[in-house]
Amino acid sequence: PLRPDRCAVVVVDLQNDYCHDEGAFARLGYDVSRAQAVIPRVQELISAARRERVPVIFLRTTHGEWTDTEAWHWRPRAGSTSPDGRVPVVEEGTWGAELYRLRPEPGDRVIVKHRYSGFAFTPLELALRAKRRDIVVLAGTTTNVCVEATAIDALALGFFTVLVRECAVAPSIEVHAAATGDF
């Protein structure tokens, strides 16, 4: 059973560039309606967590000259730009990198990340251990990339991991199902 005194809710990358009709992904032709559709359920999850005094942590990706290495740019769909280099994505300091329809409250934590996993080069592990939370409850986008990378690292670091499937999204139902094991 999920004990509230051991849980923390971690919301991954629900940002304007990934979710908003005017964000980078929409401008690149991606359908962002699936990402938008999970927002009410994520808001319900966050409200329930707050009622039970479960810490809520928002992860936001940003990219910029101080964090995008040559190797990061070399990978497919490189760091701060789209695959064709035309549209910046979650560029540090931009509207696109801000949270989409989610508002942290006092007591919530916002952690900026620069890689897929919320644990890579961030204080996420320290925050969870300081709050004595060993169950990571995950929501966000994308199920098959950043949410999954965060879940794998959480498990590797000794945390129990729970994905709230209805609060996570991938580019397609099939990709989401493959990432969650719902074949």
C-alpha positions in Angstrom: 0.0 0.0 0.0 1.0 3.6 -0.6 1.7 5.3 2.7 1.4 9.1 2.4 4.2 9.5 4.9 6.6 7.7 2.6 5.5 9.2 -0.8 6.5 12.2 -2.9 4.8 13.1 -6.1 7.2 14.0 -8.9 5.7 15.8 -11.9 7.9 15.6 -14.9 8.2 18.2 -17.7 4.6 19.4 -18.1 5.9 22.6 -19.8 4.5 25.0 -22.4 6.8 23.8 -25.2 5.6 20.2 -24.7 1.9 20.9 -23.9 0.6 24.3 -25.1 -1.0 24.9 -28.5 1.6 27.6 -29.2 4.5 25.6 -27.7 7.5 24.3 -29.7 6.1 20.8 -30.1 2.8 22.1 -31.6 4.7 24.4 -33.9 6.7 21.4 -35.1 3.5 19.6 -35.9 3.2 17.3 -32.9 -0.3 16.6 -31.5 -0.2 18.1 -28.0 -3.8 17.3 -27.2 -2.8 14.1 -25.3 -0.5 16.1 -23.1 -3.2 18.7 -22.4 -5.7 15.9 -21.6 -3.6 14.6 -18.6 -3.4 18.0 -17.0 -6.7 17.8 -15.1 -5.8 14.4 -13.7 -2.3 15.6 -12.7 -4.0 18.6 -10.9 -6.2 16.1 -9.1 -3.2 14.0 -8.1 -1.4 17.1 -6.9 -4.4 18.3 -4.9 -4.8 14.8 -3.3 -1.1 14.8 -2.4 -1.3 18.2 -0.8 -4.3 17.2 1.3 -2.3 14.2 2.6 0.8 16.4 3.2 2.7 14.5 0.5 5.5 16.6 -0.9 5.1 17.7 -4.6 8.1 18.1 -6.7 7.9 19.7 -10.2 10.7 18.8 -12.7 11.3 21.3 -15.5 13.8 20.7 -18.3 15.8 23.6 -19.7 18.6 23.7 -22.3 21.2 26.3 -22.8 24.9 27.0 -23.5 26.0 26.1 -20.0 24.4 22.7 -20.0 24.2 21.4 -23.6 27.4 19.5 -24.2 28.6 18.5 -27.7 27.5 14.9 -27.1 24.0 16.2 -26.1 23.7 18.2 -29.3 25.0 15.3 -31.4 22.2 12.9 -30.3 19.1 12.7 -32.5 16.6 15.6 -31.8 19.4 17.6 -30.3 19.1 19.5 -27.0 17.8 23.0 -27.3 16.5 22.7 -30.8 14.2 20.6 -32.9 15.4 17.9 -35.2 15.6 20.3 -38.0 17.2 23.1 -35.9 14.4 25.6 -36.5 12.5 25.7 -33.3 14.1 26.0 -29.8 12.6 23.7 -27.2 12.6 24.4 -23.5 15.3 27.0 -23.9 16.5 28.4 -20.6 14.7 31.5 -19.5 11.8 31.3 -22.1 8.1 31.0 -21.8 8.3 27.5 -23.4 10.3 26.2 -20.4 7.7 27.3 -17.9 5.1 24.9 -16.4 1.9 24.4 -18.3 -1.3 25.1 -16.3 0.4 24.0 -13.1 1.2 26.3 -10.2 3.6 25.3 -7.5 2.5 26.4 -4.0 4.6 27.3 -1.0 6.1 24.0 0.3 6.3 22.5 -3.2 9.7 22.1 -4.8 10.7 23.0 -8.4 13.8 21.4 -9.7 15.4 22.3 -13.0 17.0 19.4 -14.9 19.0 19.4 -18.1 18.9 15.7 -19.0 16.2 13.1 -19.4 16.3 11.8 -15.8 15.2 14.0 -12.9 18.1 12.6 -10.9 20.9 13.5 -13.4 22.9 16.4 -12.0 20.0 17.7 -9.8 19.2 17.8 -6.0 16.2 15.4 -6.5 17.7 12.5 -4.6 18.8 14.8 -1.7 15.3 16.4 -1.5 13.6 13.0 -1.3 16.0 11.7 1.3 15.8 14.9 3.4 12.0 14.5 3.4 12.4 10.8 4.2 10.5 9.7 1.2 11.3 6.4 -0.4 8.3 6.1 -2.7 8.4 8.2 -5.9 5.0 8.7 -7.5 5.5 9.8 -11.1 3.4 11.8 -13.5 4.2 13.8 -16.6 5.7 13.7 -20.1 6.9 11.8 -21.9 6.3 8.3 -20.5 8.9 6.7 -22.7 11.7 9.2 -22.2 12.0 11.6 -19.2 9.4 9.8 -17.0 10.9 6.4 -17.7 14.5 7.7 -17.2 13.5 9.2 -13.9 11.8 6.0 -12.8 14.8 3.8 -13.7 17.2 6.1 -11.8 14.8 6.2 -8.8 14.8 2.4 -8.7 18.6 2.2 -9.1 19.0 4.6 -6.2 16.8 2.4 -3.9 13.5 4.2 -4.2 10.2 2.4 -4.8 8.7 3.8 -8.0 5.0 4.2 -8.9 3.8 5.5 -12.3 0.3 7.0 -12.3 -0.5 5.9 -15.9 -3.5 8.2 -16.2 -1.2 11.1 -15.3 1.5 10.4 -17.9 1.6 10.8 -21.6 3.7 9.8 -24.6 3.5 10.8 -28.3 1.1 7.9 -29.0 -1.1 5.5 -27.1 1.1 2.7 -28.4 4.3 4.3 -27.1 2.7 5.0 -23.8 1.5 1.4 -23.5 5.0 0.0 -24.4 6.6 2.2 -21.7 4.0 1.2 -19.0 3.8 -2.4 -19.9 0.2 -2.2 -21.0 0.3 -4.2 -24.2 
